[in-house]
């Protein structure tokens, strides 16, 4: 059986592909819009872990991307037991200056394509009475913050959608999990080197392998709807949610300069 991972050519997606192959012995379908990195990742995973790999170069922000991914799997005769919706992007910018194309791409990736992939593969999983769907949300889904208004709103959708889907698919023995990580050491967060080092030193920023290991353990071993890796996050979220508006107002100019 195969595990399909979107955004699998680098970062968190690549780590999901590696751990699913190494620790759970799945053959892997890797989907990404980074063609060279994708081919290299597929070859490396196949060589390291002795599994079959298939790579699909795809812009997942296209209108019919989900259908094309599903059709590829059907044509190749691939039975997808695990679907990891990881592909995404971070916009940290004032809403008024964010290009429309960026907003459209984010919504297509985080909302439209993710939803359609779940819809397409869930049918097969329910017919088999077996399957796993992991959707990457974010700790920001639990709070509002200037500068990431489009990002965290889309992650709220991922979280709510996944929790509802958990109820619908559970009677068919299909597990659904929304993962809501906080700061993760991918190099994509807009922090300077010194602040980034501090976050890592106090374990607020989580290493990617640890995040993925925790998420997969919950997906396969527990029957939870959500997973927020990292003890710090359970402290940070309530604090931010209870900040007075004037604190956010004071911090907003600095946030939008990052």
Helices and strands as residue ranges (DSSP letters): E 2-6, H 11-22, E 27-32, H 35-49, E 53-57, H 65-76, E 80-85, G 95-97, H 100-107, I 108-113, H 114-128, E 131-136, G 139-142, H 149-170, E 174-179, H 193-201, H 208-221, E 226-227, H 231-241, H 245-257
